[in-house]
């Protein structure tokens, strides 16, 4: 259910590469599931290579992602 919903959002373009997906806690609240179920959904999306995790930051839609500096909140330098 969770995996299918997030996968649908990615495939429809609602979530694009570099967008953060909900944390396990957010998934638990949003979908009314256990932590194990939320973790399993993230693992399945990761195995499908639809998302990737940045330790301590979150999980993001795979593809041409936003630069890590944007994820960390750093301002991009302009030349």
mmCIF file of the N, C-alpha and C atoms, coordinates in Angstrom:
data_MODEL
# 
_entry.id   MODEL 
# 
loop_
_atom_site.group_PDB 
_atom_site.id 
_atom_site.type_symbol 
_atom_site.label_atom_id 
_atom_site.label_alt_id 
_atom_site.label_comp_id 
_atom_site.label_asym_id 
_atom_site.label_entity_id 
_atom_site.label_seq_id 
_atom_site.pdbx_PDB_ins_code 
_atom_site.Cartn_x 
_atom_site.Cartn_y 
_atom_site.Cartn_z 
_atom_site.occupancy 
_atom_site.B_iso_or_equiv 
_atom_site.pdbx_formal_charge 
_atom_site.auth_seq_id 
_atom_site.auth_comp_id 
_atom_site.auth_asym_id 
_atom_site.auth_atom_id 
_atom_site.pdbx_PDB_model_num 
ATOM 1   N N  . UNK A 1 1  ? 0.825  -1.199 0.000   1.00 0.00 ? 1  UNK A N  1 
ATOM 2   C CA . UNK A 1 1  ? 0.000  0.000  0.000   1.00 0.00 ? 1  UNK A CA 1 
ATOM 3   C C  . UNK A 1 1  ? 0.866  1.259  0.000   1.00 0.00 ? 1  UNK A C  1 
ATOM 4   N N  . UNK A 1 2  ? 1.793  1.373  0.950   1.00 0.00 ? 2  UNK A N  1 
ATOM 5   C CA . UNK A 1 2  ? 2.649  2.562  1.023   1.00 0.00 ? 2  UNK A CA 1 
ATOM 6   C C  . UNK A 1 2  ? 3.554  2.625  -0.203  1.00 0.00 ? 2  UNK A C  1 
ATOM 7   N N  . UNK A 1 3  ? 4.183  1.487  -0.502  1.00 0.00 ? 3  UNK A N  1 
ATOM 8   C CA . UNK A 1 3  ? 5.109  1.438  -1.634  1.00 0.00 ? 3  UNK A CA 1 
ATOM 9   C C  . UNK A 1 3  ? 4.380  1.806  -2.921  1.00 0.00 ? 3  UNK A C  1 
ATOM 10  N N  . UNK A 1 4  ? 3.192  1.253  -3.118  1.00 0.00 ? 4  UNK A N  1 
ATOM 11  C CA . UNK A 1 4  ? 2.418  1.533  -4.326  1.00 0.00 ? 4  UNK A CA 1 
ATOM 12  C C  . UNK A 1 4  ? 2.047  3.010  -4.406  1.00 0.00 ? 4  UNK A C  1 
ATOM 13  N N  . UNK A 1 5  ? 1.676  3.612  -3.284  1.00 0.00 ? 5  UNK A N  1 
ATOM 14  C CA . UNK A 1 5  ? 1.296  5.034  -3.261  1.00 0.00 ? 5  UNK A CA 1 
ATOM 15  C C  . UNK A 1 5  ? 2.482  5.924  -3.628  1.00 0.00 ? 5  UNK A C  1 
ATOM 16  N N  . UNK A 1 6  ? 3.630  5.683  -3.002  1.00 0.00 ? 6  UNK A N  1 
ATOM 17  C CA . UNK A 1 6  ? 4.815  6.509  -3.284  1.00 0.00 ? 6  UNK A CA 1 
ATOM 18  C C  . UNK A 1 6  ? 5.301  6.260  -4.700  1.00 0.00 ? 6  UNK A C  1 
ATOM 19  N N  . UNK A 1 7  ? 5.270  5.010  -5.124  1.00 0.00 ? 7  UNK A N  1 
ATOM 20  C CA . UNK A 1 7  ? 5.677  4.687  -6.499  1.00 0.00 ? 7  UNK A CA 1 
ATOM 21  C C  . UNK A 1 7  ? 4.775  5.416  -7.500  1.00 0.00 ? 7  UNK A C  1 
ATOM 22  N N  . UNK A 1 8  ? 3.481  5.435  -7.246  1.00 0.00 ? 8  UNK A N  1 
ATOM 23  C CA . UNK A 1 8  ? 2.534  6.141  -8.114  1.00 0.00 ? 8  UNK A CA 1 
ATOM 24  C C  . UNK A 1 8  ? 2.856  7.641  -8.150  1.00 0.00 ? 8  UNK A C  1 
ATOM 25  N N  . UNK A 1 9  ? 3.182  8.216  -7.006  1.00 0.00 ? 9  UNK A N  1 
ATOM 26  C CA . UNK A 1 9  ? 3.525  9.642  -6.959  1.00 0.00 ? 9  UNK A CA 1 
ATOM 27  C C  . UNK A 1 9  ? 4.795  9.936  -7.754  1.00 0.00 ? 9  UNK A C  1 
ATOM 28  N N  . UNK A 1 10 ? 5.745  9.015  -7.730  1.00 0.00 ? 10 UNK A N  1 
ATOM 29  C CA . UNK A 1 10 ? 6.981  9.190  -8.496  1.00 0.00 ? 10 UNK A CA 1 
ATOM 30  C C  . UNK A 1 10 ? 6.689  9.058  -9.991  1.00 0.00 ? 10 UNK A C  1 
ATOM 31  N N  . UNK A 1 11 ? 5.970  8.005  -10.362 1.00 0.00 ? 11 UNK A N  1 
ATOM 32  C CA . UNK A 1 11 ? 5.688  7.746  -11.773 1.00 0.00 ? 11 UNK A CA 1 
ATOM 33  C C  . UNK A 1 11 ? 4.787  8.804  -12.402 1.00 0.00 ? 11 UNK A C  1 
ATOM 34  N N  . UNK A 1 12 ? 3.928  9.423  -11.588 1.00 0.00 ? 12 UNK A N  1 
ATOM 35  C CA . UNK A 1 12 ? 3.036  10.460 -12.113 1.00 0.00 ? 12 UNK A CA 1 
ATOM 36  C C  . UNK A 1 12 ? 3.710  11.834 -12.171 1.00 0.00 ? 12 UNK A C  1 
ATOM 37  N N  . UNK A 1 13 ? 4.890  11.953 -11.551 1.00 0.00 ? 13 UNK A N  1 
ATOM 38  C CA . UNK A 1 13 ? 5.600  13.229 -11.565 1.00 0.00 ? 13 UNK A CA 1 
ATOM 39  C C  . UNK A 1 13 ? 5.268  14.114 -10.374 1.00 0.00 ? 13 UNK A C  1 
ATOM 40  N N  . UNK A 1 14 ? 4.410  13.634 -9.470  1.00 0.00 ? 14 UNK A N  1 
ATOM 41  C CA . UNK A 1 14 ? 4.101  14.397 -8.273  1.00 0.00 ? 14 UNK A CA 1 
ATOM 42  C C  . UNK A 1 14 ? 5.342  14.529 -7.397  1.00 0.00 ? 14 UNK A C  1 
ATOM 43  N N  . UNK A 1 15 ? 6.123  13.454 -7.336  1.00 0.00 ? 15 UNK A N  1 
ATOM 44  C CA . UNK A 1 15 ? 7.433  13.490 -6.689  1.00 0.00 ? 15 UNK A CA 1 
ATOM 45  C C  . UNK A 1 15 ? 8.476  13.374 -7.791  1.00 0.00 ? 15 UNK A C  1 
ATOM 46  N N  . UNK A 1 16 ? 9.462  14.236 -7.770  1.00 0.00 ? 16 UNK A N  1 
ATOM 47  C CA . UNK A 1 16 ? 10.492 14.248 -8.809  1.00 0.00 ? 16 UNK A CA 1 
ATOM 48  C C  . UNK A 1 16 ? 11.852 13.959 -8.196  1.00 0.00 ? 16 UNK A C  1 
ATOM 49  N N  . UNK A 1 17 ? 12.842 13.597 -9.027  1.00 0.00 ? 17 UNK A N  1 
ATOM 50  C CA . UNK A 1 17 ? 14.162 13.299 -8.499  1.00 0.00 ? 17 UNK A CA 1 
ATOM 51  C C  . UNK A 1 17 ? 14.666 14.396 -7.550  1.00 0.00 ? 17 UNK A C  1 
ATOM 52  N N  . UNK A 1 18 ? 15.134 13.938 -6.395  1.00 0.00 ? 18 UNK A N  1 
ATOM 53  C CA . UNK A 1 18 ? 15.649 14.852 -5.380  1.00 0.00 ? 18 UNK A CA 1 
ATOM 54  C C  . UNK A 1 18 ? 14.633 15.212 -4.316  1.00 0.00 ? 18 UNK A C  1 
ATOM 55  N N  . UNK A 1 19 ? 13.343 14.968 -4.577  1.00 0.00 ? 19 UNK A N  1 
ATOM 56  C CA . UNK A 1 19 ? 12.319 15.242 -3.562  1.00 0.00 ? 19 UNK A CA 1 
ATOM 57  C C  . UNK A 1 19 ? 12.459 14.268 -2.406  1.00 0.00 ? 19 UNK A C  1 
ATOM 58  N N  . UNK A 1 20 ? 12.230 14.764 -1.199  1.00 0.00 ? 20 UNK A N  1 
ATOM 59  C CA . UNK A 1 20 ? 12.289 13.932 -0.001  1.00 0.00 ? 20 UNK A CA 1 
ATOM 60  C C  . UNK A 1 20 ? 10.977 13.161 0.120   1.00 0.00 ? 20 UNK A C  1 
ATOM 61  N N  . UNK A 1 21 ? 11.091 11.876 0.463   1.00 0.00 ? 21 UNK A N  1 
ATOM 62  C CA . UNK A 1 21 ? 9.882  11.106 0.736   1.00 0.00 ? 21 UNK A CA 1 
ATOM 63  C C  . UNK A 1 21 ? 9.656  11.107 2.250   1.00 0.00 ? 21 UNK A C  1 
ATOM 64  N N  . UNK A 1 22 ? 8.459  10.764 2.693   1.00 0.00 ? 22 UNK A N  1 
ATOM 65  C CA . UNK A 1 22 ? 8.191  10.771 4.129   1.00 0.00 ? 22 UNK A CA 1 
ATOM 66  C C  . UNK A 1 22 ? 9.112  9.830  4.906   1.00 0.00 ? 22 UNK A C  1 
ATOM 67  N N  . UNK A 1 23 ? 9.451  10.228 6.125   1.00 0.00 ? 23 UNK A N  1 
ATOM 68  C CA . UNK A 1 23 ? 10.237 9.371  7.009   1.00 0.00 ? 23 UNK A CA 1 
ATOM 69  C C  . UNK A 1 23 ? 9.374  8.194  7.451   1.00 0.00 ? 23 UNK A C  1 
ATOM 70  N N  . UNK A 1 24 ? 9.996  7.193  8.089   1.00 0.00 ? 24 UNK A N  1 
ATOM 71  C CA . UNK A 1 24 ? 9.222  6.061  8.592   1.00 0.00 ? 24 UNK A CA 1 
ATOM 72  C C  . UNK A 1 24 ? 8.153  6.537  9.571   1.00 0.00 ? 24 UNK A C  1 
ATOM 73  N N  . UNK A 1 25 ? 8.505  7.466  10.438  1.00 0.00 ? 25 UNK A N  1 
ATOM 74  C CA . UNK A 1 25 ? 7.534  7.989  11.405  1.00 0.00 ? 25 UNK A CA 1 
ATOM 75  C C  . UNK A 1 25 ? 6.381  8.685  10.699  1.00 0.00 ? 25 UNK A C  1 
ATOM 76  N N  . UNK A 1 26 ? 6.702  9.490  9.683   1.00 0.00 ? 26 UNK A N  1 
ATOM 77  C CA . UNK A 1 26 ? 5.654  10.170 8.916   1.00 0.00 ? 26 UNK A CA 1 
ATOM 78  C C  . UNK A 1 26 ? 4.759  9.167  8.196   1.00 0.00 ? 26 UNK A C  1 
ATOM 79  N N  . UNK A 1 27 ? 5.360  8.097  7.655   1.00 0.00 ? 27 UNK A N  1 
ATOM 80  C CA . UNK A 1 27 ? 4.574  7.059  6.989   1.00 0.00 ? 27 UNK A CA 1 
ATOM 81  C C  . UNK A 1 27 ? 3.651  6.370  7.988   1.00 0.00 ? 27 UNK A C  1 
ATOM 82  N N  . UNK A 1 28 ? 4.165  6.114  9.197   1.00 0.00 ? 28 UNK A N  1 
ATOM 83  C CA . UNK A 1 28 ? 3.355  5.471  10.231  1.00 0.00 ? 28 UNK A CA 1 
ATOM 84  C C  . UNK A 1 28 ? 2.111  6.298  10.529  1.00 0.00 ? 28 UNK A C  1 
ATOM 85  N N  . UNK A 1 29 ? 2.287  7.597  10.659  1.00 0.00 ? 29 UNK A N  1 
ATOM 86  C CA . UNK A 1 29 ? 1.164  8.479  10.959  1.00 0.00 ? 29 UNK A CA 1 
ATOM 87  C C  . UNK A 1 29 ? 0.229  8.648  9.764   1.00 0.00 ? 29 UNK A C  1 
ATOM 88  N N  . UNK A 1 30 ? 0.810  8.842  8.589   1.00 0.00 ? 30 UNK A N  1 
ATOM 89  C CA . UNK A 1 30 ? 0.017  9.087  7.385   1.00 0.00 ? 30 UNK A CA 1 
ATOM 90  C C  . UNK A 1 30 ? -0.807 7.872  6.958   1.00 0.00 ? 30 UNK A C  1 
ATOM 91  N N  . UNK A 1 31 ? -0.205 6.667  7.067   1.00 0.00 ? 31 UNK A N  1 
ATOM 92  C CA . UNK A 1 31 ? -0.867 5.466  6.569   1.00 0.00 ? 31 UNK A CA 1 
ATOM 93  C C  . UNK A 1 31 ? -1.419 4.571  7.681   1.00 0.00 ? 31 UNK A C  1 
ATOM 94  N N  . UNK A 1 32 ? -1.139 4.921  8.936   1.00 0.00 ? 32 UNK A N  1 
ATOM 95  C CA . UNK A 1 32 ? -1.634 4.122  10.051  1.00 0.00 ? 32 UNK A CA 1 
ATOM 96  C C  . UNK A 1 32 ? -1.054 2.719  10.095  1.00 0.00 ? 32 UNK A C  1 
ATOM 97  N N  . UNK A 1 33 ? 0.276  2.625  9.854   1.00 0.00 ? 33 UNK A N  1 
ATOM 98  C CA . UNK A 1 33 ? 0.949  1.323  9.831   1.00 0.00 ? 33 UNK A CA 1 
ATOM 99  C C  . UNK A 1 33 ? 2.033  1.259  10.900  1.00 0.00 ? 33 UNK A C  1 
ATOM 100 N N  . UNK A 1 34 ? 2.595  0.075  11.093  1.00 0.00 ? 34 UNK A N  1 
ATOM 101 C CA . UNK A 1 34 ? 3.681  -0.103 12.055  1.00 0.00 ? 34 UNK A CA 1 
ATOM 102 C C  . UNK A 1 34 ? 5.000  0.382  11.465  1.00 0.00 ? 34 UNK A C  1 
ATOM 103 N N  . UNK A 1 35 ? 5.980  0.555  12.350  1.00 0.00 ? 35 UNK A N  1 
ATOM 104 C CA . UNK A 1 35 ? 7.315  0.971  11.912  1.00 0.00 ? 35 UNK A CA 1 
ATOM 105 C C  . UNK A 1 35 ? 7.909  -0.068 10.965  1.00 0.00 ? 35 UNK A C  1 
ATOM 106 N N  . UNK A 1 36 ? 7.670  -1.344 11.245  1.00 0.00 ? 36 UNK A N  1 
ATOM 107 C CA . UNK A 1 36 ? 8.194  -2.414 10.391  1.00 0.00 ? 36 UNK A CA 1 
ATOM 108 C C  . UNK A 1 36 ? 7.624  -2.317 8.976   1.00 0.00 ? 36 UNK A C  1 
ATOM 109 N N  . UNK A 1 37 ? 6.338  -2.037 8.872   1.00 0.00 ? 37 UNK A N  1 
ATOM 110 C CA . UNK A 1 37 ? 5.693  -1.907 7.558   1.00 0.00 ? 37 UNK A CA 1 
ATOM 111 C C  . UNK A 1 37 ? 6.256  -0.700 6.806   1.00 0.00 ? 37 UNK A C  1 
ATOM 112 N N  . UNK A 1 38 ? 6.454  0.414  7.501   1.00 0.00 ? 38 UNK A N  1 
ATOM 113 C CA . UNK A 1 38 ? 7.025  1.609  6.874   1.00 0.00 ? 38 UNK A CA 1 
ATOM 114 C C  . UNK A 1 38 ? 8.456  1.338  6.411   1.00 0.00 ? 38 UNK A C  1 
ATOM 115 N N  . UNK A 1 39 ? 9.236  0.650  7.243   1.00 0.00 ? 39 UNK A N  1 
ATOM 116 C CA . UNK A 1 39 ? 10.624 0.318  6.885   1.00 0.00 ? 39 UNK A CA 1 
ATOM 117 C C  . UNK A 1 39 ? 10.655 -0.607 5.672   1.00 0.00 ? 39 UNK A C  1 
ATOM 118 N N  . UNK A 1 40 ? 9.731  -1.553 5.624   1.00 0.00 ? 40 UNK A N  1 
ATOM 119 C CA . UNK A 1 40 ? 9.663  -2.487 4.500   1.00 0.00 ? 40 UNK A CA 1 
ATOM 120 C C  . UNK A 1 40 ? 9.342  -1.751 3.200   1.00 0.00 ? 40 UNK A C  1 
ATOM 121 N N  . UNK A 1 41 ? 8.447  -0.767 3.267   1.00 0.00 ? 41 UNK A N  1 
ATOM 122 C CA . UNK A 1 41 ? 8.102  0.013  2.076   1.00 0.00 ? 41 UNK A CA 1 
ATOM 123 C C  . UNK A 1 41 ? 9.320  0.781  1.565   1.00 0.00 ? 41 UNK A C  1 
ATOM 124 N N  . UNK A 1 42 ? 10.054 1.419  2.491   1.00 0.00 ? 42 UNK A N  1 
ATOM 125 C CA . UNK A 1 42 ? 11.276 2.135  2.074   1.00 0.00 ? 42 UNK A CA 1 
ATOM 126 C C  . UNK A 1 42 ? 12.288 1.180  1.468   1.00 0.00 ? 42 UNK A C  1 
ATOM 127 N N  . UNK A 1 43 ? 12.443 0.001  2.073   1.00 0.00 ? 43 UNK A N  1 
ATOM 128 C CA . UNK A 1 43 ? 13.397 -0.989 1.570   1.00 0.00 ? 43 UNK A CA 1 
ATOM 129 C C  . UNK A 1 43 ? 13.009 -1.442 0.159   1.00 0.00 ? 43 UNK A C  1 
ATOM 130 N N  . UNK A 1 44 ? 11.728 -1.676 -0.063  1.00 0.00 ? 44 UNK A N  1 
ATOM 131 C CA . UNK A 1 44 ? 11.267 -2.105 -1.376  1.00 0.00 ? 44 UNK A CA 1 
ATOM 132 C C  . UNK A 1 44 ? 11.509 -1.028 -2.434  1.00 0.00 ? 44 UNK A C  1 
ATOM 133 N N  . UNK A 1 45 ? 11.211 0.231  -2.100  1.00 0.00 ? 45 UNK A N  1 
ATOM 134 C CA . UNK A 1 45 ? 11.462 1.337  -3.033  1.00 0.00 ? 45 UNK A CA 1 
ATOM 135 C C  . UNK A 1 45 ? 12.952 1.475  -3.327  1.00 0.00 ? 45 UNK A C  1 
ATOM 136 N N  . UNK A 1 46 ? 13.767 1.241  -2.313  1.00 0.00 ? 46 UNK A N  1 
ATOM 137 C CA . UNK A 1 46 ? 15.216 1.306  -2.493  1.00 0.00 ? 46 UNK A CA 1 
ATOM 138 C C  . UNK A 1 46 ? 15.697 0.175  -3.404  1.00 0.00 ? 46 UNK A C  1 
ATOM 139 N N  . UNK A 1 47 ? 15.172 -1.029 -3.201  1.00 0.00 ? 47 UNK A N  1 
ATOM 140 C CA . UNK A 1 47 ? 15.553 -2.167 -4.053  1.00 0.00 ? 47 UNK A CA 1 
ATOM 141 C C  . UNK A 1 47 ? 15.140 -1.945 -5.498  1.00 0.00 ? 47 UNK A C  1 
ATOM 142 N N  . UNK A 1 48 ? 14.047 -1.203 -5.696  1.00 0.00 ? 48 UNK A N  1 
ATOM 143 C CA . UNK A 1 48 ? 13.599 -0.860 -7.050  1.00 0.00 ? 48 UNK A CA 1 
ATOM 144 C C  . UNK A 1 48 ? 14.411 0.306  -7.630  1.00 0.00 ? 48 UNK A C  1 
ATOM 145 N N  . UNK A 1 49 ? 15.309 0.842  -6.805  1.00 0.00 ? 49 UNK A N  1 
ATOM 146 C CA . UNK A 1 49 ? 16.158 1.987  -7.172  1.00 0.00 ? 49 UNK A CA 1 
ATOM 147 C C  . UNK A 1 49 ? 15.338 3.234  -7.483  1.00 0.00 ? 49 UNK A C  1 
ATOM 148 N N  . UNK A 1 50 ? 14.196 3.342  -6.818  1.00 0.00 ? 50 UNK A N  1 
ATOM 149 C CA . UNK A 1 50 ? 13.354 4.523  -6.993  1.00 0.00 ? 50 UNK A CA 1 
ATOM 150 C C  . UNK A 1 50 ? 13.708 5.601  -5.978  1.00 0.00 ? 50 UNK A C  1 
ATOM 151 N N  . UNK A 1 51 ? 14.336 5.195  -4.861  1.00 0.00 ? 51 UNK A N  1 
ATOM 152 C CA . UNK A 1 51 ? 14.755 6.150  -3.835  1.00 0.00 ? 51 UNK A CA 1 
ATOM 153 C C  . UNK A 1 51 ? 16.167 5.814  -3.381  1.00 0.00 ? 51 UNK A C  1 
ATOM 154 N N  . UNK A 1 52 ? 16.788 6.752  -2.696  1.00 0.00 ? 52 UNK A N  1 
ATOM 155 C CA . UNK A 1 52 ? 18.084 6.526  -2.071  1.00 0.00 ? 52 UNK A CA 1 
ATOM 156 C C  . UNK A 1 52 ? 18.062 7.249  -0.727  1.00 0.00 ? 52 UNK A C  1 
ATOM 157 N N  . UNK A 1 53 ? 18.872 6.755  0.197   1.00 0.00 ? 53 UNK A N  1 
ATOM 158 C CA . UNK A 1 53 ? 18.918 7.335  1.537   1.00 0.00 ? 53 UNK A CA 1 
ATOM 159 C C  . UNK A 1 53 ? 20.205 8.124  1.737   1.00 0.00 ? 53 UNK A C  1 
ATOM 160 N N  . UNK A 1 54 ? 20.093 9.232  2.436   1.00 0.00 ? 54 UNK A N  1 
ATOM 161 C CA . UNK A 1 54 ? 21.246 10.021 2.878   1.00 0.00 ? 54 UNK A CA 1 
ATOM 162 C C  . UNK A 1 54 ? 21.220 9.931  4.402   1.00 0.00 ? 54 UNK A C  1 
ATOM 163 N N  . UNK A 1 55 ? 22.166 9.168  4.986   1.00 0.00 ? 55 UNK A N  1 
ATOM 164 C CA . UNK A 1 55 ? 22.145 8.970  6.440   1.00 0.00 ? 55 UNK A CA 1 
ATOM 165 C C  . UNK A 1 55 ? 22.058 10.294 7.207   1.00 0.00 ? 55 UNK A C  1 
ATOM 166 N N  . UNK A 1 56 ? 21.141 10.342 8.147   1.00 0.00 ? 56 UNK A N  1 
ATOM 167 C CA . UNK A 1 56 ? 20.956 11.527 8.974   1.00 0.00 ? 56 UNK A CA 1 
ATOM 168 C C  . UNK A 1 56 ? 20.151 12.636 8.316   1.00 0.00 ? 56 UNK A C  1 
ATOM 169 N N  . UNK A 1 57 ? 19.801 12.463 7.047   1.00 0.00 ? 57 UNK A N  1 
ATOM 170 C CA . UNK A 1 57 ? 19.066 13.502 6.312   1.00 0.00 ? 57 UNK A CA 1 
ATOM 171 C C  . UNK A 1 57 ? 17.676 12.998 5.920   1.00 0.00 ? 57 UNK A C  1 
ATOM 172 N N  . UNK A 1 58 ? 17.601 11.857 5.247   1.00 0.00 ? 58 UNK A N  1 
ATOM 173 C CA . UNK A 1 58 ? 16.321 11.313 4.821   1.00 0.00 ? 58 UNK A CA 1 
ATOM 174 C C  . UNK A 1 58 ? 16.454 10.487 3.566   1.00 0.00 ? 58 UNK A C  1 
ATOM 175 N N  . UNK A 1 59 ? 15.330 10.124 2.990   1.00 0.00 ? 59 UNK A N  1 
ATOM 176 C CA . UNK A 1 59 ? 15.293 9.358  1.743   1.00 0.00 ? 59 UNK A CA 1 
ATOM 177 C C  . UNK A 1 59 ? 14.703 10.238 0.649   1.00 0.00 ? 59 UNK A C  1 
ATOM 178 N N  . UNK A 1 60 ? 15.242 10.076 -0.555  1.00 0.00 ? 60 UNK A N  1 
ATOM 179 C CA . UNK A 1 60 ? 14.913 10.960 -1.667  1.00 0.00 ? 60 UNK A CA 1 
ATOM 180 C C  . UNK A 1 60 ? 14.633 10.171 -2.921  1.00 0.00 ? 60 UNK A C  1 
ATOM 181 N N  . UNK A 1 61 ? 13.847 10.759 -3.818  1.00 0.00 ? 61 UNK A N  1 
ATOM 182 C CA . UNK A 1 61 ? 13.540 10.148 -5.109  1.00 0.00 ? 61 UNK A CA 1 
ATOM 183 C C  . UNK A 1 61 ? 14.828 10.107 -5.925  1.00 0.00 ? 61 UNK A C  1 
ATOM 184 N N  . UNK A 1 62 ? 15.112 8.937  -6.483  1.00 0.00 ? 62 UNK A N  1 
ATOM 185 C CA . UNK A 1 62 ? 16.326 8.752  -7.273  1.00 0.00 ? 62 UNK A CA 1 
ATOM 186 C C  . UNK A 1 62 ? 16.195 9.400  -8.648  1.00 0.00 ? 62 UNK A C  1 
ATOM 187 N N  . UNK A 1 63 ? 17.298 9.564  -9.313  1.00 0.00 ? 63 UNK A N  1 
ATOM 188 C CA . UNK A 1 63 ? 17.352 10.190 -10.628 1.00 0.00 ? 63 UNK A CA 1 
ATOM 189 C C  . UNK A 1 63 ? 18.328 11.335 -10.560 1.00 0.00 ? 63 UNK A C  1 
ATOM 190 N N  . UNK A 1 64 ? 18.183 12.288 -11.428 1.00 0.00 ? 64 UNK A N  1 
ATOM 191 C CA . UNK A 1 64 ? 19.030 13.473 -11.363 1.00 0.00 ? 64 UNK A CA 1 
ATOM 192 C C  . UNK A 1 64 ? 18.586 14.281 -10.151 1.00 0.00 ? 64 UNK A C  1 
ATOM 193 N N  . UNK A 1 65 ? 19.297 14.094 -9.078  1.00 0.00 ? 65 UNK A N  1 
ATOM 194 C CA . UNK A 1 65 ? 18.907 14.704 -7.807  1.00 0.00 ? 65 UNK A CA 1 
ATOM 195 C C  . UNK A 1 65 ? 19.447 16.116 -7.659  1.00 0.00 ? 65 UNK A C  1 
ATOM 196 N N  . UNK A 1 66 ? 18.850 16.825 -6.726  1.00 0.00 ? 66 UNK A N  1 
ATOM 197 C CA . UNK A 1 66 ? 19.337 18.153 -6.365  1.00 0.00 ? 66 UNK A CA 1 
ATOM 198 C C  . UNK A 1 66 ? 20.715 17.983 -5.728  1.00 0.00 ? 66 UNK A C  1 
ATOM 199 N N  . UNK A 1 67 ? 21.594 18.958 -5.872  1.00 0.00 ? 67 UNK A N  1 
ATOM 200 C CA . UNK A 1 67 ? 22.908 18.855 -5.251  1.00 0.00 ? 67 UNK A CA 1 
ATOM 201 C C  . UNK A 1 67 ? 22.780 18.654 -3.746  1.00 0.00 ? 67 UNK A C  1 
ATOM 202 N N  . UNK A 1 68 ? 23.711 17.869 -3.171  1.00 0.00 ? 68 UNK A N  1 
ATOM 203 C CA . UNK A 1 68 ? 23.695 17.589 -1.742  1.00 0.00 ? 68 UNK A CA 1 
ATOM 204 C C  . UNK A 1 68 ? 23.712 18.868 -0.922  1.00 0.00 ? 68 UNK A C  1 
ATOM 205 N N  . UNK A 1 69 ? 24.395 19.904 -1.411  1.00 0.00 ? 69 UNK A N  1 
ATOM 206 C CA . UNK A 1 69 ? 24.447 21.169 -0.677  1.00 0.00 ? 69 UNK A CA 1 
ATOM 207 C C  . UNK A 1 69 ? 23.044 21.741 -0.484  1.00 0.00 ? 69 UNK A C  1 
ATOM 208 N N  . UNK A 1 70 ? 22.149 21.558 -1.459  1.00 0.00 ? 70 UNK A N  1 
ATOM 209 C CA . UNK A 1 70 ? 20.761 22.034 -1.318  1.00 0.00 ? 70 UNK A CA 1 
ATOM 210 C C  . UNK A 1 70 ? 20.028 21.215 -0.281  1.00 0.00 ? 70 UNK A C  1 
ATOM 211 N N  . UNK A 1 71 ? 20.318 19.906 -0.235  1.00 0.00 ? 71 UNK A N  1 
ATOM 212 C CA . UNK A 1 71 ? 19.669 19.050 0.747   1.00 0.00 ? 71 UNK A CA 1 
ATOM 213 C C  . UNK A 1 71 ? 20.087 19.430 2.161   1.00 0.00 ? 71 UNK A C  1 
ATOM 214 N N  . UNK A 1 72 ? 21.328 19.872 2.297   1.00 0.00 ? 72 UNK A N  1 
ATOM 215 C CA . UNK A 1 72 ? 21.855 20.241 3.602   1.00 0.00 ? 72 UNK A CA 1 
ATOM 216 C C  . UNK A 1 72 ? 21.529 21.676 3.966   1.00 0.00 ? 72 UNK A C  1 
ATOM 217 N N  . UNK A 1 73 ? 20.923 22.411 3.048   1.00 0.00 ? 73 UNK A N  1 
ATOM 218 C CA . UNK A 1 73 ? 20.504 23.784 3.332   1.00 0.00 ? 73 UNK A CA 1 
ATOM 219 C C  . UNK A 1 73 ? 21.572 24.830 3.042   1.00 0.00 ? 73 UNK A C  1 
ATOM 220 N N  . UNK A 1 74 ? 22.663 24.432 2.437   1.00 0.00 ? 74 UNK A N  1 
ATOM 221 C CA . UNK A 1 74 ? 23.724 25.391 2.108   1.00 0.00 ? 74 UNK A CA 1 
ATOM 222 C C  . UNK A 1 74 ? 23.314 26.187 0.876   1.00 0.00 ? 74 UNK A C  1 
ATOM 223 N N  . UNK A 1 75 ? 23.742 27.439 0.837   1.00 0.00 ? 75 UNK A N  1 
ATOM 224 C CA . UNK A 1 75 ? 23.456 28.273 -0.324  1.00 0.00 ? 75 UNK A CA 1 
ATOM 225 C C  . UNK A 1 75 ? 24.452 27.967 -1.426  1.00 0.00 ? 75 UNK A C  1 
ATOM 226 N N  . UNK A 1 76 ? 23.947 27.884 -2.646  1.00 0.00 ? 76 UNK A N  1 
ATOM 227 C CA . UNK A 1 76 ? 24.811 27.629 -3.788  1.00 0.00 ? 76 UNK A CA 1 
ATOM 228 C C  . UNK A 1 76 ? 25.619 28.885 -4.107  1.00 0.00 ? 76 UNK A C  1 
ATOM 229 N N  . UNK A 1 77 ? 26.867 28.667 -4.484  1.00 0.00 ? 77 UNK A N  1 
ATOM 230 C CA . UNK A 1 77 ? 27.715 29.806 -4.861  1.00 0.00 ? 77 UNK A CA 1 
ATOM 231 C C  . UNK A 1 77 ? 27.440 30.170 -6.303  1.00 0.00 ? 77 UNK A C  1 
ATOM 232 N N  . UNK A 1 78 ? 27.439 31.450 -6.586  1.00 0.00 ? 78 UNK A N  1 
ATOM 233 C CA . UNK A 1 78 ? 27.277 31.902 -7.962  1.00 0.00 ? 78 UNK A CA 1 
ATOM 234 C C  . UNK A 1 78 ? 28.579 32.519 -8.422  1.00 0.00 ? 78 UNK A C  1 
ATOM 235 N N  . UNK A 1 79 ? 28.905 32.279 -9.672  1.00 0.00 ? 79 UNK A N  1 
ATOM 236 C CA . UNK A 1 79 ? 30.155 32.825 -10.238 1.00 0.00 ? 79 UNK A CA 1 
ATOM 237 C C  . UNK A 1 79 ? 29.882 34.038 -11.060 1.00 0.00 ? 79 UNK A C  1 
# 
